[in-house]
Amino acid sequence: MLAENRYEIILKILEEKKTVTVLDLVQALHTSESTVRRDLTTLHNSGRLYKVYGGATSITTNYSTREPDMTAKKGLSAREKALIARKAASLIARNDFVYIDAGTTTLLMLDFLRETSATYVTNGITHAVRLAAKGFHAYIIGGELKASTEAVIGSEAVNGMKFYNFTKGFFGTNGISVKSGFSTPEPVEGIVKTEAIAHCKKAYILADDSKFNKIYPITFANISCATIITNRLTDRKYRDYTTIIEVNEEK
């Protein structure tokens, strides 16, 4: 049996059972244990399943195509977002050149910013206004305004990013999955995120635990491209693919 045929059968079994042992697959595929283990390793590395001791589990994801507007999102997971934002703000050091992505959690970062020697660049309209009002040295990316997320987007925003070299960047995301990385509903917004991450020496994704195992239409970065700051990680497999910072009331 060809490897691709075995992969298809393994994934079909996982779709039905959610978990499977190596012995189950040896019997189902009529092949050796070493072949099954190699297949599971290949599928694990490609993000199509999660290999565990003695077998594998499925990577369960929820697919969505729309997001609520800024007003609606501000009321979601407010306490968790504040914890994440506080941790993110604490990572900014003296003379950093920082990119702050538009979004509700990144907006909360501004409440905790203390580093006045850093320079801040953002594509968030509300972010820029608040940064300026607090006396920080700030720039805003030019381009088209997306009203629902209060973000500056489009080709002008992407082109304007090409000359920047950020020491750190802080980004929001709608979904996180091993297979599809960090994702968002809108192509034009996703392109801006992709360009900004490419110009960051160190990138951070700010995401509460509700964002994990979710996929949106546009992937803007591979999961290994950024450290994730979250309030709680319930699915431990993500630690195999990137660095995770968990925060809580005590941290």
Secondary structure, DSSP 8 states (H G I E B T S, - for coil): --HHHHHHHHHHHHHHHSEEEHHHHHHHHT--HHHHHHHHHHHHHTTSSEEETTEEE----EE------HHHHHTSSHHHHHHHHHHHHHT--TT-EEEE-SSHHHHHHTTT---TTSEEEESBHHHHHHHHHTT-EEEE--SEEETTTTEEESHHHHHHHTT--EEEEEEE-SEEETTTEEEES-HHHHHHHHHHHHTEEEEEEE--GGGBTEE-SEEEE-GGGSEEEES----GGGGGTS-EEE--TT-
